[in-house]
Amino acid sequence: MIIRVVVDMVLNPKELKDKDTKELLEQLKELQSQLLRLKAESRLGTLKNTASIRNTRKDIARIMTILAEKKRGINKSPSEEKAEAKK
């Protein structure tokens, strides 16, 4: 018997902005696979916390938004702003 605990932790946008693109893409892939597992559990009727699907979708959207902002150069993280100020 396998016991698995799914931790629903809402991602903080400020912390996400401090991460680089590679880390964000890695976390995005992880969340997408988690969402797939949660949807499968929901269909099987074994999912205890149905809100975890919604929270995971929102976390994916947060990461995708920050990636798009980074691509366009909008809303830079505080660490990036400090680096530019030193130049």
N, C-alpha and C positions, 0 to 999 in steps of 0.2 A: 504494500500500500504506500503510495507516494503522497506526501503532504506538501503542498506548495502554498506559500504565502505571497500574495500580490500586494505590493506596497503602493498605495496611491499617494504619490507625493506630487503636488502641483509644482511645476518648474518655475523658478523665479526669473523673470525676463532680464533683470539686471545681471544675474549670474550668467545667463545664456549669452548676453552681449559681450561678456569678458572672454568667452571661449573663442578659439579660432575656428575657422571653417571646417577643418578636418574633424575636430572633435564634435562639432554640431552635426555633421553628416553621419558620423558614427552613431551618435545618440539617436538620430532620426531613423536610421535603419533598425536599431534596437527597439524603438517604440513601435515602428511599423510591424515588426514581427510579433511584438507583444499584443498589439491590437488584433492581429490575425488569430493568435491563440485565444484571446478573450472572446472574440466572435464565435469561434468554434465551441468554446465552453458554453457560451450562451445558447447556441443551437442544441447542444446536448443536454442542457438543463442542469449543468453542474456548476455554473457561475453563481457565487454567493453575492457578490457586490456588483450589481449591474451598472452602477455609476462609474465604475472603473473604465468602462468602454468610452463613455463621454469624456472623462478626464484625460484619457490617453489621446483621444482625437484632438482635444484642445491643446495638449502638450505638443503634438505633432504640428499643429497650426502655428503655435508660438515659434517653434524652431524654424519652420518654413518662412515665416514673416521676418525673422531676424536674418536668415540667410539672404532673403531678397533685399533687405535693407543694406546688408554688407555689400552685396553685389552692386547696388546703386550708390553706395557711399553715404547713406543716410543714417543718422543716429549712431554715431560712432561710440564705442565704449569709452569710459573714462580713462582707461589705460592708453587707448589709441590717441585720445585727445592730448594727453600729457606728452606722448612721444612726438606729436606734431608740433606742440608748443616749444619743445626743445630745439627743433630744427631751425 
